[in-house]
Amino acid sequence: MEPRAATLCKRCQLLEFDDAKAGGEVGVTENGMEFLVLPMRRYTMLEDEFPHLLHLERSAWGGCEFCALLRDTILKRAND
């Protein structure tokens, strides 16, 4: 059984790890070595306020599993 893909918000979809889906192509050097070519992507910045992290909380409640993981990890580390 294949693992289920995580549900991600639009912001977290920028973290796509499927190279082909992200527009990746195979490049070849002059001496025949293959390498991955990825298009430049525009990243956005998210500013949130600790300790509530309301932006991450809202996105997590909206179904983004990465925002939930990130928020939980930040809060856990702050309490360690």
ZADREN-515160 format. One record per atom (N, C-alpha, C): residue in one letter; chain; atom name; x, y, z. Coordinates in nm, 2 decimals. Layout:
<atoms>
+-----+-------+------+--------+--------+--------+
: res : chain : atom :   east :  north :     up :
+-----+-------+------+--------+--------+--------+
:   A :     A :   CA :      X :      Y :      Z :
...
+-----+-------+------+--------+--------+--------+
</atoms>
This chain:
<atoms>
+-----+-------+------+--------+--------+--------+
: res : chain : atom :   east :  north :     up :
+-----+-------+------+--------+--------+--------+
:   M :     A :    N :   0.08 :  -0.12 :   0.00 :
:   M :     A :   CA :   0.00 :   0.00 :   0.00 :
:   M :     A :    C :   0.09 :   0.12 :   0.00 :
:   E :     A :    N :   0.06 :   0.22 :  -0.09 :
:   E :     A :   CA :   0.14 :   0.34 :  -0.10 :
:   E :     A :    C :   0.10 :   0.44 :   0.01 :
:   P :     A :    N :   0.20 :   0.51 :   0.06 :
:   P :     A :   CA :   0.17 :   0.61 :   0.16 :
:   P :     A :    C :   0.08 :   0.72 :   0.11 :
:   R :     A :    N :  -0.01 :   0.77 :   0.19 :
:   R :     A :   CA :  -0.10 :   0.88 :   0.15 :
:   R :     A :    C :  -0.03 :   1.01 :   0.15 :
:   A :     A :    N :  -0.05 :   1.09 :   0.05 :
:   A :     A :   CA :   0.01 :   1.23 :   0.04 :
:   A :     A :    C :  -0.06 :   1.32 :   0.15 :
:   A :     A :    N :   0.02 :   1.40 :   0.21 :
:   A :     A :   CA :  -0.03 :   1.49 :   0.31 :
:   A :     A :    C :  -0.11 :   1.60 :   0.24 :
:   T :     A :    N :  -0.21 :   1.65 :   0.32 :
:   T :     A :   CA :  -0.29 :   1.76 :   0.27 :
:   T :     A :    C :  -0.22 :   1.89 :   0.31 :
:   L :     A :    N :  -0.20 :   1.98 :   0.21 :
:   L :     A :   CA :  -0.12 :   2.10 :   0.23 :
:   L :     A :    C :  -0.20 :   2.22 :   0.18 :
:   C :     A :    N :  -0.18 :   2.33 :   0.25 :
:   C :     A :   CA :  -0.24 :   2.46 :   0.21 :
:   C :     A :    C :  -0.16 :   2.51 :   0.09 :
:   K :     A :    N :  -0.21 :   2.62 :   0.03 :
:   K :     A :   CA :  -0.14 :   2.68 :  -0.09 :
:   K :     A :    C :   0.00 :   2.71 :  -0.06 :
:   R :     A :    N :   0.03 :   2.78 :   0.06 :
:   R :     A :   CA :   0.16 :   2.82 :   0.10 :
:   R :     A :    C :   0.26 :   2.70 :   0.11 :
:   C :     A :    N :   0.21 :   2.59 :   0.17 :
:   C :     A :   CA :   0.29 :   2.47 :   0.19 :
:   C :     A :    C :   0.31 :   2.39 :   0.06 :
:   Q :     A :    N :   0.22 :   2.41 :  -0.03 :
:   Q :     A :   CA :   0.24 :   2.34 :  -0.16 :
:   Q :     A :    C :   0.37 :   2.38 :  -0.23 :
:   L :     A :    N :   0.42 :   2.50 :  -0.19 :
:   L :     A :   CA :   0.55 :   2.54 :  -0.25 :
:   L :     A :    C :   0.66 :   2.44 :  -0.21 :
:   L :     A :    N :   0.64 :   2.36 :  -0.11 :
:   L :     A :   CA :   0.74 :   2.27 :  -0.06 :
:   L :     A :    C :   0.73 :   2.13 :  -0.13 :
:   E :     A :    N :   0.66 :   2.13 :  -0.24 :
:   E :     A :   CA :   0.64 :   2.01 :  -0.32 :
:   E :     A :    C :   0.77 :   1.93 :  -0.34 :
:   F :     A :    N :   0.77 :   1.81 :  -0.31 :
:   F :     A :   CA :   0.89 :   1.73 :  -0.33 :
:   F :     A :    C :   0.89 :   1.64 :  -0.45 :
:   D :     A :    N :   0.79 :   1.64 :  -0.53 :
:   D :     A :   CA :   0.78 :   1.56 :  -0.65 :
:   D :     A :    C :   0.85 :   1.65 :  -0.76 :
:   D :     A :    N :   0.98 :   1.62 :  -0.79 :
:   D :     A :   CA :   1.06 :   1.70 :  -0.89 :
:   D :     A :    C :   0.99 :   1.72 :  -1.02 :
:   A :     A :    N :   0.93 :   1.61 :  -1.07 :
:   A :     A :   CA :   0.86 :   1.62 :  -1.20 :
:   A :     A :    C :   0.74 :   1.72 :  -1.19 :
:   K :     A :    N :   0.66 :   1.71 :  -1.08 :
:   K :     A :   CA :   0.54 :   1.79 :  -1.06 :
:   K :     A :    C :   0.59 :   1.94 :  -1.04 :
:   A :     A :    N :   0.71 :   1.96 :  -0.99 :
:   A :     A :   CA :   0.76 :   2.09 :  -0.97 :
:   A :     A :    C :   0.82 :   2.15 :  -1.09 :
:   G :     A :    N :   0.82 :   2.08 :  -1.20 :
:   G :     A :   CA :   0.87 :   2.13 :  -1.33 :
:   G :     A :    C :   1.02 :   2.09 :  -1.35 :
:   G :     A :    N :   1.06 :   1.99 :  -1.27 :
:   G :     A :   CA :   1.20 :   1.95 :  -1.28 :
:   G :     A :    C :   1.23 :   1.87 :  -1.41 :
:   E :     A :    N :   1.35 :   1.89 :  -1.46 :
:   E :     A :   CA :   1.39 :   1.82 :  -1.59 :
:   E :     A :    C :   1.53 :   1.77 :  -1.57 :
:   V :     A :    N :   1.57 :   1.68 :  -1.65 :
:   V :     A :   CA :   1.70 :   1.62 :  -1.65 :
:   V :     A :    C :   1.79 :   1.71 :  -1.74 :
:   G :     A :    N :   1.90 :   1.76 :  -1.68 :
:   G :     A :   CA :   2.00 :   1.83 :  -1.75 :
:   G :     A :    C :   2.12 :   1.74 :  -1.77 :
:   V :     A :    N :   2.20 :   1.77 :  -1.87 :
:   V :     A :   CA :   2.32 :   1.69 :  -1.90 :
:   V :     A :    C :   2.44 :   1.78 :  -1.91 :
:   T :     A :    N :   2.55 :   1.75 :  -1.84 :
:   T :     A :   CA :   2.67 :   1.83 :  -1.85 :
:   T :     A :    C :   2.74 :   1.80 :  -1.98 :
:   E :     A :    N :   2.85 :   1.88 :  -2.01 :
:   E :     A :   CA :   2.93 :   1.85 :  -2.13 :
:   E :     A :    C :   2.99 :   1.71 :  -2.13 :
:   N :     A :    N :   3.02 :   1.66 :  -2.01 :
:   N :     A :   CA :   3.08 :   1.53 :  -2.01 :
:   N :     A :    C :   2.98 :   1.42 :  -1.98 :
:   G :     A :    N :   2.85 :   1.45 :  -2.00 :
:   G :     A :   CA :   2.75 :   1.34 :  -2.00 :
:   G :     A :    C :   2.69 :   1.31 :  -1.86 :
:   M :     A :    N :   2.72 :   1.39 :  -1.76 :
:   M :     A :   CA :   2.66 :   1.36 :  -1.63 :
:   M :     A :    C :   2.52 :   1.43 :  -1.62 :
:   E :     A :    N :   2.43 :   1.35 :  -1.57 :
:   E :     A :   CA :   2.29 :   1.40 :  -1.56 :
:   E :     A :    C :   2.28 :   1.48 :  -1.42 :
:   F :     A :    N :   2.19 :   1.58 :  -1.42 :
:   F :     A :   CA :   2.16 :   1.66 :  -1.30 :
:   F :     A :    C :   2.02 :   1.71 :  -1.31 :
:   L :     A :    N :   1.97 :   1.74 :  -1.20 :
:   L :     A :   CA :   1.83 :   1.79 :  -1.19 :
:   L :     A :    C :   1.82 :   1.94 :  -1.21 :
:   V :     A :    N :   1.73 :   1.99 :  -1.30 :
:   V :     A :   CA :   1.71 :   2.13 :  -1.32 :
:   V :     A :    C :   1.57 :   2.16 :  -1.28 :
:   L :     A :    N :   1.56 :   2.25 :  -1.18 :
:   L :     A :   CA :   1.43 :   2.30 :  -1.13 :
:   L :     A :    C :   1.41 :   2.45 :  -1.16 :
:   P :     A :    N :   1.29 :   2.48 :  -1.20 :
:   P :     A :   CA :   1.27 :   2.63 :  -1.23 :
:   P :     A :    C :   1.27 :   2.70 :  -1.09 :
:   M :     A :    N :   1.31 :   2.83 :  -1.10 :
:   M :     A :   CA :   1.31 :   2.92 :  -0.99 :
:   M :     A :    C :   1.16 :   2.93 :  -0.94 :
:   R :     A :    N :   1.14 :   2.93 :  -0.81 :
:   R :     A :   CA :   1.01 :   2.95 :  -0.76 :
:   R :     A :    C :   1.01 :   3.07 :  -0.66 :
:   R :     A :    N :   0.90 :   3.13 :  -0.66 :
:   R :     A :   CA :   0.89 :   3.25 :  -0.57 :
:   R :     A :    C :   0.83 :   3.20 :  -0.44 :
:   Y :     A :    N :   0.90 :   3.23 :  -0.33 :
:   Y :     A :   CA :   0.86 :   3.19 :  -0.20 :
:   Y :     A :    C :   0.80 :   3.30 :  -0.13 :
:   T :     A :    N :   0.71 :   3.27 :  -0.04 :
:   T :     A :   CA :   0.64 :   3.38 :   0.04 :
:   T :     A :    C :   0.69 :   3.36 :   0.18 :
:   M :     A :    N :   0.68 :   3.47 :   0.25 :
:   M :     A :   CA :   0.72 :   3.47 :   0.39 :
:   M :     A :    C :   0.59 :   3.47 :   0.48 :
:   L :     A :    N :   0.59 :   3.39 :   0.58 :
:   L :     A :   CA :   0.47 :   3.40 :   0.67 :
:   L :     A :    C :   0.52 :   3.45 :   0.81 :
:   E :     A :    N :   0.46 :   3.56 :   0.85 :
:   E :     A :   CA :   0.49 :   3.61 :   0.98 :
:   E :     A :    C :   0.38 :   3.57 :   1.08 :
:   D :     A :    N :   0.41 :   3.52 :   1.19 :
:   D :     A :   CA :   0.32 :   3.48 :   1.29 :
:   D :     A :    C :   0.37 :   3.53 :   1.43 :
:   E :     A :    N :   0.28 :   3.53 :   1.53 :
:   E :     A :   CA :   0.32 :   3.58 :   1.66 :
:   E :     A :    C :   0.32 :   3.47 :   1.76 :
:   F :     A :    N :   0.43 :   3.45 :   1.83 :
:   F :     A :   CA :   0.44 :   3.35 :   1.93 :
:   F :     A :    C :   0.38 :   3.41 :   2.06 :
:   P :     A :    N :   0.31 :   3.34 :   2.14 :
:   P :     A :   CA :   0.30 :   3.20 :   2.15 :
:   P :     A :    C :   0.18 :   3.14 :   2.08 :
:   H :     A :    N :   0.09 :   3.23 :   2.03 :
:   H :     A :   CA :  -0.04 :   3.18 :   1.97 :
:   H :     A :    C :  -0.02 :   3.12 :   1.83 :
:   L :     A :    N :   0.06 :   3.18 :   1.75 :
:   L :     A :   CA :   0.08 :   3.13 :   1.61 :
:   L :     A :    C :  -0.05 :   3.11 :   1.54 :
:   L :     A :    N :  -0.13 :   3.21 :   1.54 :
:   L :     A :   CA :  -0.27 :   3.21 :   1.49 :
:   L :     A :    C :  -0.27 :   3.17 :   1.34 :
:   H :     A :    N :  -0.18 :   3.22 :   1.26 :
:   H :     A :   CA :  -0.18 :   3.19 :   1.11 :
:   H :     A :    C :  -0.16 :   3.04 :   1.09 :
:   L :     A :    N :  -0.06 :   2.98 :   1.16 :
:   L :     A :   CA :  -0.04 :   2.84 :   1.15 :
:   L :     A :    C :  -0.16 :   2.76 :   1.21 :
:   E :     A :    N :  -0.22 :   2.81 :   1.31 :
:   E :     A :   CA :  -0.33 :   2.74 :   1.37 :
:   E :     A :    C :  -0.45 :   2.74 :   1.28 :
:   R :     A :    N :  -0.48 :   2.85 :   1.22 :
:   R :     A :   CA :  -0.59 :   2.86 :   1.12 :
:   R :     A :    C :  -0.57 :   2.77 :   1.00 :
:   S :     A :    N :  -0.45 :   2.77 :   0.95 :
:   S :     A :   CA :  -0.42 :   2.68 :   0.84 :
:   S :     A :    C :  -0.43 :   2.54 :   0.88 :
:   A :     A :    N :  -0.38 :   2.50 :   1.00 :
:   A :     A :   CA :  -0.39 :   2.37 :   1.04 :
:   A :     A :    C :  -0.54 :   2.32 :   1.06 :
:   W :     A :    N :  -0.62 :   2.41 :   1.12 :
:   W :     A :   CA :  -0.76 :   2.38 :   1.13 :
:   W :     A :    C :  -0.83 :   2.37 :   0.99 :
:   G :     A :    N :  -0.77 :   2.44 :   0.89 :
:   G :     A :   CA :  -0.82 :   2.43 :   0.75 :
:   G :     A :    C :  -0.78 :   2.30 :   0.68 :
:   G :     A :    N :  -0.70 :   2.22 :   0.75 :
:   G :     A :   CA :  -0.66 :   2.09 :   0.69 :
:   G :     A :    C :  -0.51 :   2.07 :   0.65 :
:   C :     A :    N :  -0.43 :   2.18 :   0.67 :
:   C :     A :   CA :  -0.29 :   2.17 :   0.63 :
:   C :     A :    C :  -0.21 :   2.09 :   0.73 :
:   E :     A :    N :  -0.17 :   1.97 :   0.70 :
:   E :     A :   CA :  -0.10 :   1.88 :   0.79 :
:   E :     A :    C :   0.04 :   1.94 :   0.82 :
:   F :     A :    N :   0.10 :   2.00 :   0.73 :
:   F :     A :   CA :   0.24 :   2.06 :   0.76 :
:   F :     A :    C :   0.23 :   2.17 :   0.85 :
:   C :     A :    N :   0.13 :   2.26 :   0.84 :
:   C :     A :   CA :   0.12 :   2.38 :   0.93 :
:   C :     A :    C :   0.09 :   2.32 :   1.07 :
:   A :     A :    N :   0.01 :   2.22 :   1.08 :
:   A :     A :   CA :  -0.02 :   2.16 :   1.21 :
:   A :     A :    C :   0.11 :   2.10 :   1.27 :
:   L :     A :    N :   0.18 :   2.03 :   1.20 :
:   L :     A :   CA :   0.31 :   1.97 :   1.24 :
:   L :     A :    C :   0.41 :   2.08 :   1.29 :
:   L :     A :    N :   0.42 :   2.18 :   1.20 :
:   L :     A :   CA :   0.51 :   2.29 :   1.23 :
:   L :     A :    C :   0.47 :   2.36 :   1.36 :
:   R :     A :    N :   0.35 :   2.40 :   1.37 :
:   R :     A :   CA :   0.30 :   2.47 :   1.49 :
:   R :     A :    C :   0.32 :   2.38 :   1.62 :
:   D :     A :    N :   0.28 :   2.26 :   1.61 :
:   D :     A :   CA :   0.30 :   2.17 :   1.73 :
:   D :     A :    C :   0.44 :   2.15 :   1.77 :
:   T :     A :    N :   0.53 :   2.14 :   1.67 :
:   T :     A :   CA :   0.68 :   2.13 :   1.69 :
:   T :     A :    C :   0.73 :   2.26 :   1.76 :
:   I :     A :    N :   0.69 :   2.37 :   1.71 :
:   I :     A :   CA :   0.74 :   2.50 :   1.77 :
:   I :     A :    C :   0.69 :   2.51 :   1.91 :
:   L :     A :    N :   0.57 :   2.48 :   1.94 :
:   L :     A :   CA :   0.51 :   2.49 :   2.07 :
:   L :     A :    C :   0.58 :   2.39 :   2.17 :
:   K :     A :    N :   0.60 :   2.27 :   2.12 :
:   K :     A :   CA :   0.66 :   2.17 :   2.20 :
:   K :     A :    C :   0.80 :   2.21 :   2.24 :
:   R :     A :    N :   0.88 :   2.25 :   2.14 :
:   R :     A :   CA :   1.02 :   2.29 :   2.17 :
:   R :     A :    C :   1.03 :   2.41 :   2.26 :
:   A :     A :    N :   0.93 :   2.50 :   2.25 :
:   A :     A :   CA :   0.93 :   2.62 :   2.34 :
:   A :     A :    C :   0.90 :   2.58 :   2.49 :
:   N :     A :    N :   0.83 :   2.47 :   2.50 :
:   N :     A :   CA :   0.79 :   2.42 :   2.64 :
:   N :     A :    C :   0.90 :   2.32 :   2.70 :
:   D :     A :    N :   0.99 :   2.28 :   2.62 :
:   D :     A :   CA :   1.10 :   2.18 :   2.66 :
:   D :     A :    C :   1.20 :   2.25 :   2.75 :
+-----+-------+------+--------+--------+--------+
</atoms>
